[in-house]
Amino acid sequence: MTPWQCRAAREVLGWTIRKLSEVSCISYDTIARFERGSAILPDSATALRGVLVNAGAYFLEDGGISILSCPGYGVIRIYREDGDAEAK
């Protein structure tokens, strides 16, 4: 999961950083740093990914995300506007 995928999944799910922090037990500051592109501990990244997956996010190999439990929309896929597939 890239920082962009984390933020996109969180926002599509309608979650704030604070909500993700509460559900994942990862600090607000750690999540904010990660979404800005800073490295975080592998265990923290795994925990964030797990929480987002449990909420309905799927992280695609091509750098996009898919949300399957978005009320009223069914399945949606999101990609970066600039088309830049960040390193995974």
BATI-621709 format. One record per residue: residue number from 1; y, x, z of N, C-alpha, C in turn; residue in three letters. Coordinates in Angstrom, 1 decimal. Layout:
N
<n=NUM, n_Y=Y, n_X=X, n_Z=Z, ca_Y=Y, ca_X=X, ca_Z=Z, c_Y=Y, c_X=X, c_Z=Z, res=ALA> $
...
This chain:
88
<n=1, n_Y=-1.2, n_X=0.8, n_Z=0.0, ca_Y=0.0, ca_X=0.0, ca_Z=0.0, c_Y=1.2, c_X=0.9, c_Z=0.0, res=MET> $
<n=2, n_Y=2.1, n_X=0.6, n_Z=-0.9, ca_Y=3.4, ca_X=1.4, ca_Z=-1.0, c_Y=4.4, c_X=0.7, c_Z=-0.1, res=THR> $
<n=3, n_Y=5.5, n_X=1.4, n_Z=0.2, ca_Y=6.6, ca_X=0.8, ca_Z=0.9, c_Y=7.1, c_X=-0.5, c_Z=0.2, res=PRO> $
<n=4, n_Y=7.3, n_X=-0.4, n_Z=-1.1, ca_Y=7.8, ca_X=-1.6, ca_Z=-1.9, c_Y=6.8, c_X=-2.7, c_Z=-1.8, res=TRP> $
<n=5, n_Y=5.5, n_X=-2.5, n_Z=-1.9, ca_Y=4.5, ca_X=-3.6, ca_Z=-1.7, c_Y=4.6, c_X=-4.2, c_Z=-0.3, res=GLN> $
<n=6, n_Y=4.8, n_X=-3.4, n_Z=0.7, ca_Y=4.9, ca_X=-3.9, ca_Z=2.1, c_Y=6.0, c_X=-4.9, c_Z=2.2, res=CYS> $
<n=7, n_Y=7.2, n_X=-4.4, n_Z=1.7, ca_Y=8.4, ca_X=-5.2, ca_Z=1.8, c_Y=8.3, c_X=-6.5, c_Z=1.0, res=ARG> $
<n=8, n_Y=7.8, n_X=-6.4, n_Z=-0.3, ca_Y=7.7, ca_X=-7.5, ca_Z=-1.1, c_Y=6.7, c_X=-8.6, c_Z=-0.5, res=ALA> $
<n=9, n_Y=5.6, n_X=-8.1, n_Z=0.0, ca_Y=4.6, ca_X=-9.0, ca_Z=0.6, c_Y=5.2, c_X=-9.7, c_Z=1.8, res=ALA> $
<n=10, n_Y=5.9, n_X=-9.0, n_Z=2.6, ca_Y=6.5, ca_X=-9.5, ca_Z=3.8, c_Y=7.5, c_X=-10.6, c_Z=3.4, res=ARG> $
<n=11, n_Y=8.4, n_X=-10.3, n_Z=2.5, ca_Y=9.4, ca_X=-11.2, ca_Z=2.1, c_Y=8.9, c_X=-12.5, c_Z=1.4, res=GLU> $
<n=12, n_Y=7.9, n_X=-12.3, n_Z=0.6, ca_Y=7.3, ca_X=-13.5, ca_Z=-0.1, c_Y=6.6, c_X=-14.4, c_Z=0.9, res=VAL> $
<n=13, n_Y=6.0, n_X=-13.8, n_Z=2.0, ca_Y=5.4, ca_X=-14.6, ca_Z=3.0, c_Y=6.5, c_X=-15.2, c_Z=3.9, res=LEU> $
<n=14, n_Y=7.7, n_X=-14.8, n_Z=3.8, ca_Y=8.8, ca_X=-15.4, ca_Z=4.6, c_Y=8.9, c_X=-14.8, c_Z=5.9, res=GLY> $
<n=15, n_Y=8.4, n_X=-13.6, n_Z=6.1, ca_Y=8.4, ca_X=-12.9, ca_Z=7.3, c_Y=9.6, c_X=-11.9, c_Z=7.4, res=TRP> $
<n=16, n_Y=10.1, n_X=-11.8, n_Z=8.6, ca_Y=11.1, ca_X=-10.7, ca_Z=8.9, c_Y=10.4, c_X=-9.5, c_Z=9.3, res=THR> $
<n=17, n_Y=11.1, n_X=-8.4, n_Z=9.4, ca_Y=10.5, ca_X=-7.2, ca_Z=9.9, c_Y=10.0, c_X=-7.4, c_Z=11.4, res=ILE> $
<n=18, n_Y=10.8, n_X=-8.2, n_Z=12.1, ca_Y=10.5, ca_X=-8.5, ca_Z=13.5, c_Y=9.2, c_X=-9.3, c_Z=13.6, res=ARG> $
<n=19, n_Y=9.0, n_X=-10.3, n_Z=12.7, ca_Y=7.8, ca_X=-11.0, ca_Z=12.7, c_Y=6.6, c_X=-10.1, c_Z=12.4, res=LYS> $
<n=20, n_Y=6.7, n_X=-9.3, n_Z=11.4, ca_Y=5.6, ca_X=-8.4, ca_Z=11.1, c_Y=5.3, c_X=-7.4, c_Z=12.2, res=LEU> $
<n=21, n_Y=6.4, n_X=-7.0, n_Z=12.9, ca_Y=6.2, ca_X=-6.1, ca_Z=14.1, c_Y=5.4, c_X=-6.8, c_Z=15.2, res=SER> $
<n=22, n_Y=5.8, n_X=-8.1, n_Z=15.4, ca_Y=5.1, ca_X=-8.8, ca_Z=16.5, c_Y=3.6, c_X=-9.1, c_Z=16.1, res=GLU> $
<n=23, n_Y=3.3, n_X=-9.4, n_Z=14.9, ca_Y=1.9, ca_X=-9.7, ca_Z=14.5, c_Y=1.1, c_X=-8.4, c_Z=14.4, res=VAL> $
<n=24, n_Y=1.7, n_X=-7.3, n_Z=14.0, ca_Y=0.9, ca_X=-6.1, ca_Z=13.8, c_Y=0.9, c_X=-5.2, c_Z=15.0, res=SER> $
<n=25, n_Y=1.8, n_X=-5.4, n_Z=15.9, ca_Y=2.0, ca_X=-4.5, ca_Z=17.1, c_Y=2.4, c_X=-3.1, c_Z=16.7, res=CYS> $
<n=26, n_Y=3.1, n_X=-3.1, n_Z=15.5, ca_Y=3.8, ca_X=-1.8, ca_Z=15.1, c_Y=5.3, c_X=-2.0, c_Z=15.3, res=ILE> $
<n=27, n_Y=5.9, n_X=-1.0, n_Z=15.8, ca_Y=7.4, ca_X=-1.2, ca_Z=16.1, c_Y=8.2, c_X=-1.5, c_Z=14.9, res=SER> $
<n=28, n_Y=9.3, n_X=-2.2, n_Z=15.2, ca_Y=10.3, ca_X=-2.6, ca_Z=14.2, c_Y=10.8, c_X=-1.4, c_Z=13.5, res=TYR> $
<n=29, n_Y=11.1, n_X=-0.3, n_Z=14.2, ca_Y=11.7, ca_X=0.9, ca_Z=13.6, c_Y=10.7, c_X=1.6, c_Z=12.7, res=ASP> $
<n=30, n_Y=9.4, n_X=1.6, n_Z=13.0, ca_Y=8.4, ca_X=2.2, ca_Z=12.2, c_Y=8.3, c_X=1.4, c_Z=10.9, res=THR> $
<n=31, n_Y=8.3, n_X=0.1, n_Z=10.9, ca_Y=8.2, ca_X=-0.7, ca_Z=9.7, c_Y=9.4, c_X=-0.5, c_Z=8.8, res=ILE> $
<n=32, n_Y=10.6, n_X=-0.5, n_Z=9.4, ca_Y=11.8, ca_X=-0.3, ca_Z=8.7, c_Y=11.8, c_X=1.0, c_Z=8.0, res=ALA> $
<n=33, n_Y=11.4, n_X=2.1, n_Z=8.7, ca_Y=11.3, ca_X=3.4, ca_Z=8.1, c_Y=10.4, c_X=3.4, c_Z=7.0, res=ARG> $
<n=34, n_Y=9.2, n_X=2.8, n_Z=7.1, ca_Y=8.2, ca_X=2.8, ca_Z=6.1, c_Y=8.8, c_X=2.1, c_Z=4.8, res=PHE> $
<n=35, n_Y=9.4, n_X=0.9, n_Z=5.0, ca_Y=9.9, ca_X=0.2, ca_Z=3.9, c_Y=11.1, c_X=1.0, c_Z=3.2, res=GLU> $
<n=36, n_Y=11.7, n_X=1.9, n_Z=3.9, ca_Y=12.7, ca_X=2.8, ca_Z=3.2, c_Y=12.1, c_X=4.0, c_Z=2.5, res=ARG> $
<n=37, n_Y=10.8, n_X=4.1, n_Z=2.7, ca_Y=10.1, ca_X=5.2, ca_Z=2.0, c_Y=9.6, c_X=6.4, c_Z=2.9, res=GLY> $
<n=38, n_Y=9.8, n_X=6.3, n_Z=4.2, ca_Y=9.4, ca_X=7.4, ca_Z=5.0, c_Y=7.9, c_X=7.3, c_Z=5.3, res=SER> $
<n=39, n_Y=7.2, n_X=8.4, n_Z=5.6, ca_Y=5.8, ca_X=8.4, ca_Z=5.9, c_Y=5.6, c_X=7.8, c_Z=7.3, res=ALA> $
<n=40, n_Y=4.5, n_X=7.1, n_Z=7.5, ca_Y=4.1, ca_X=6.7, ca_Z=8.8, c_Y=2.7, c_X=7.1, c_Z=9.1, res=ILE> $
<n=41, n_Y=2.2, n_X=7.0, n_Z=10.3, ca_Y=0.9, ca_X=7.3, ca_Z=10.6, c_Y=-0.1, c_X=6.5, c_Z=9.8, res=LEU> $
<n=42, n_Y=-1.2, n_X=7.1, n_Z=9.4, ca_Y=-2.2, ca_X=6.3, ca_Z=8.6, c_Y=-2.7, c_X=5.1, c_Z=9.3, res=PRO> $
<n=43, n_Y=-2.9, n_X=5.1, n_Z=10.6, ca_Y=-3.4, ca_X=4.0, ca_Z=11.4, c_Y=-2.3, c_X=2.9, c_Z=11.4, res=ASP> $
<n=44, n_Y=-1.1, n_X=3.2, n_Z=11.4, ca_Y=0.0, ca_X=2.2, ca_Z=11.3, c_Y=0.0, c_X=1.5, c_Z=10.0, res=SER> $
<n=45, n_Y=-0.1, n_X=2.3, n_Z=8.9, ca_Y=-0.2, ca_X=1.7, ca_Z=7.6, c_Y=-1.4, c_X=0.8, c_Z=7.4, res=ALA> $
<n=46, n_Y=-2.5, n_X=1.2, n_Z=7.9, ca_Y=-3.7, ca_X=0.4, ca_Z=7.9, c_Y=-3.5, c_X=-0.9, c_Z=8.6, res=THR> $
<n=47, n_Y=-2.9, n_X=-0.8, n_Z=9.8, ca_Y=-2.6, ca_X=-2.1, ca_Z=10.5, c_Y=-1.7, c_X=-3.0, c_Z=9.8, res=ALA> $
<n=48, n_Y=-0.6, n_X=-2.5, n_Z=9.2, ca_Y=0.3, ca_X=-3.3, ca_Z=8.5, c_Y=-0.4, c_X=-4.0, c_Z=7.3, res=LEU> $
<n=49, n_Y=-1.2, n_X=-3.2, n_Z=6.5, ca_Y=-1.9, ca_X=-3.7, ca_Z=5.4, c_Y=-2.8, c_X=-4.8, c_Z=5.8, res=ARG> $
<n=50, n_Y=-3.6, n_X=-4.6, n_Z=6.9, ca_Y=-4.5, ca_X=-5.6, ca_Z=7.4, c_Y=-3.9, c_X=-6.9, c_Z=7.7, res=GLY> $
<n=51, n_Y=-2.8, n_X=-6.8, n_Z=8.4, ca_Y=-2.0, ca_X=-8.1, ca_Z=8.8, c_Y=-1.6, c_X=-8.8, c_Z=7.6, res=VAL> $
<n=52, n_Y=-1.0, n_X=-8.1, n_Z=6.6, ca_Y=-0.5, ca_X=-8.7, ca_Z=5.4, c_Y=-1.6, c_X=-9.3, c_Z=4.5, res=LEU> $
<n=53, n_Y=-2.8, n_X=-8.6, n_Z=4.5, ca_Y=-3.9, ca_X=-9.2, ca_Z=3.7, c_Y=-4.4, c_X=-10.4, c_Z=4.4, res=VAL> $
<n=54, n_Y=-4.5, n_X=-10.4, n_Z=5.7, ca_Y=-5.0, ca_X=-11.6, ca_Z=6.5, c_Y=-4.0, c_X=-12.8, c_Z=6.3, res=ASN> $
<n=55, n_Y=-2.7, n_X=-12.5, n_Z=6.0, ca_Y=-1.8, ca_X=-13.6, ca_Z=5.7, c_Y=-1.8, c_X=-14.0, c_Z=4.3, res=ALA> $
<n=56, n_Y=-2.6, n_X=-13.4, n_Z=3.4, ca_Y=-2.7, ca_X=-13.8, ca_Z=2.0, c_Y=-2.3, c_X=-12.9, c_Z=1.0, res=GLY> $
<n=57, n_Y=-1.8, n_X=-11.7, n_Z=1.3, ca_Y=-1.3, ca_X=-10.7, ca_Z=0.3, c_Y=-2.5, c_X=-9.9, c_Z=-0.2, res=ALA> $
<n=58, n_Y=-2.5, n_X=-9.6, n_Z=-1.5, ca_Y=-3.4, ca_X=-8.7, ca_Z=-2.1, c_Y=-2.6, c_X=-7.6, c_Z=-2.8, res=TYR> $
<n=59, n_Y=-3.0, n_X=-6.4, n_Z=-2.6, ca_Y=-2.2, ca_X=-5.3, ca_Z=-3.2, c_Y=-3.0, c_X=-4.8, c_Z=-4.4, res=PHE> $
<n=60, n_Y=-2.3, n_X=-4.9, n_Z=-5.6, ca_Y=-2.9, ca_X=-4.6, ca_Z=-6.9, c_Y=-2.8, c_X=-3.1, c_Z=-7.2, res=LEU> $
<n=61, n_Y=-3.8, n_X=-2.6, n_Z=-7.9, ca_Y=-3.9, ca_X=-1.2, ca_Z=-8.2, c_Y=-2.7, c_X=-0.8, c_Z=-9.1, res=GLU> $
<n=62, n_Y=-2.2, n_X=-1.7, n_Z=-9.9, ca_Y=-1.1, ca_X=-1.4, ca_Z=-10.8, c_Y=0.3, c_X=-1.4, c_Z=-10.1, res=ASP> $
<n=63, n_Y=0.3, n_X=-1.5, n_Z=-8.8, ca_Y=1.5, ca_X=-1.5, ca_Z=-8.0, c_Y=2.1, c_X=-2.8, c_Z=-7.7, res=GLY> $
<n=64, n_Y=1.6, n_X=-3.9, n_Z=-8.2, ca_Y=2.1, ca_X=-5.2, ca_Z=-7.8, c_Y=1.5, c_X=-5.8, c_Z=-6.6, res=GLY> $
<n=65, n_Y=1.8, n_X=-7.0, n_Z=-6.3, ca_Y=1.2, ca_X=-7.7, ca_Z=-5.2, c_Y=0.9, c_X=-9.1, c_Z=-5.7, res=ILE> $
<n=66, n_Y=-0.1, n_X=-9.7, n_Z=-5.1, ca_Y=-0.5, ca_X=-11.1, ca_Z=-5.4, c_Y=-0.5, c_X=-11.8, c_Z=-4.1, res=SER> $
<n=67, n_Y=0.1, n_X=-13.0, n_Z=-4.0, ca_Y=0.0, ca_X=-13.8, ca_Z=-2.8, c_Y=-0.7, c_X=-15.1, c_Z=-3.1, res=ILE> $
<n=68, n_Y=-1.8, n_X=-15.3, n_Z=-2.4, ca_Y=-2.6, ca_X=-16.5, ca_Z=-2.7, c_Y=-2.4, c_X=-17.7, c_Z=-1.8, res=LEU> $
<n=69, n_Y=-1.7, n_X=-17.5, n_Z=-0.7, ca_Y=-1.5, ca_X=-18.7, ca_Z=0.2, c_Y=0.0, c_X=-19.1, c_Z=0.3, res=SER> $
<n=70, n_Y=0.7, n_X=-19.0, n_Z=-0.8, ca_Y=2.1, ca_X=-19.3, ca_Z=-0.9, c_Y=2.2, c_X=-20.8, c_Z=-1.1, res=CYS> $
<n=71, n_Y=2.6, n_X=-21.6, n_Z=0.0, ca_Y=2.6, ca_X=-23.1, ca_Z=-0.2, c_Y=3.5, c_X=-23.6, c_Z=-1.3, res=PRO> $
<n=72, n_Y=2.9, n_X=-24.4, n_Z=-2.1, ca_Y=3.6, ca_X=-25.0, ca_Z=-3.3, c_Y=3.6, c_X=-24.2, c_Z=-4.5, res=GLY> $
<n=73, n_Y=3.1, n_X=-22.9, n_Z=-4.5, ca_Y=3.2, ca_X=-22.1, ca_Z=-5.6, c_Y=1.8, c_X=-21.6, c_Z=-6.1, res=TYR> $
<n=74, n_Y=0.8, n_X=-21.8, n_Z=-5.3, ca_Y=-0.5, ca_X=-21.3, ca_Z=-5.7, c_Y=-0.5, c_X=-19.7, c_Z=-5.7, res=GLY> $
<n=75, n_Y=-1.0, n_X=-19.2, n_Z=-6.8, ca_Y=-1.1, ca_X=-17.7, ca_Z=-6.9, c_Y=0.2, c_X=-17.2, c_Z=-7.6, res=VAL> $
<n=76, n_Y=0.8, n_X=-16.2, n_Z=-7.0, ca_Y=2.0, ca_X=-15.6, ca_Z=-7.7, c_Y=1.7, c_X=-14.1, c_Z=-7.6, res=ILE> $
<n=77, n_Y=2.2, n_X=-13.4, n_Z=-8.7, ca_Y=2.1, ca_X=-12.0, ca_Z=-8.8, c_Y=3.6, c_X=-11.5, c_Z=-8.9, res=ARG> $
<n=78, n_Y=3.8, n_X=-10.3, n_Z=-8.2, ca_Y=5.1, ca_X=-9.7, ca_Z=-8.2, c_Y=5.0, c_X=-8.3, c_Z=-8.5, res=ILE> $
<n=79, n_Y=5.9, n_X=-7.8, n_Z=-9.4, ca_Y=6.0, ca_X=-6.4, ca_Z=-9.8, c_Y=7.4, c_X=-5.9, c_Z=-9.6, res=TYR> $
<n=80, n_Y=7.6, n_X=-4.6, n_Z=-9.4, ca_Y=9.0, ca_X=-4.1, ca_Z=-9.4, c_Y=9.7, c_X=-4.3, c_Z=-10.7, res=ARG> $
<n=81, n_Y=10.9, n_X=-4.7, n_Z=-10.6, ca_Y=11.7, ca_X=-5.0, ca_Z=-11.7, c_Y=11.9, c_X=-3.8, c_Z=-12.7, res=GLU> $
<n=82, n_Y=12.0, n_X=-2.6, n_Z=-12.1, ca_Y=12.1, ca_X=-1.4, ca_Z=-12.9, c_Y=10.8, c_X=-0.9, c_Z=-13.5, res=ASP> $
<n=83, n_Y=9.7, n_X=-1.6, n_Z=-13.2, ca_Y=8.4, ca_X=-1.3, ca_Z=-13.7, c_Y=7.8, c_X=0.0, c_Z=-13.2, res=GLY> $
<n=84, n_Y=8.5, n_X=0.6, n_Z=-12.2, ca_Y=8.0, ca_X=1.9, ca_Z=-11.7, c_Y=6.8, c_X=1.6, c_Z=-10.7, res=ASP> $
<n=85, n_Y=5.6, n_X=2.1, n_Z=-11.1, ca_Y=4.5, ca_X=1.9, ca_Z=-10.3, c_Y=4.5, c_X=3.1, c_Z=-9.3, res=ALA> $
<n=86, n_Y=4.8, n_X=2.8, n_Z=-8.0, ca_Y=4.8, ca_X=3.9, ca_Z=-7.1, c_Y=3.4, c_X=4.5, c_Z=-6.8, res=GLU> $
<n=87, n_Y=3.4, n_X=5.7, n_Z=-6.4, ca_Y=2.1, ca_X=6.3, ca_Z=-6.0, c_Y=1.5, c_X=5.5, c_Z=-4.9, res=ALA> $
<n=88, n_Y=0.2, n_X=5.4, n_Z=-5.0, ca_Y=-0.6, ca_X=4.6, ca_Z=-4.0, c_Y=-1.2, c_X=5.5, c_Z=-2.9, res=LYS> $
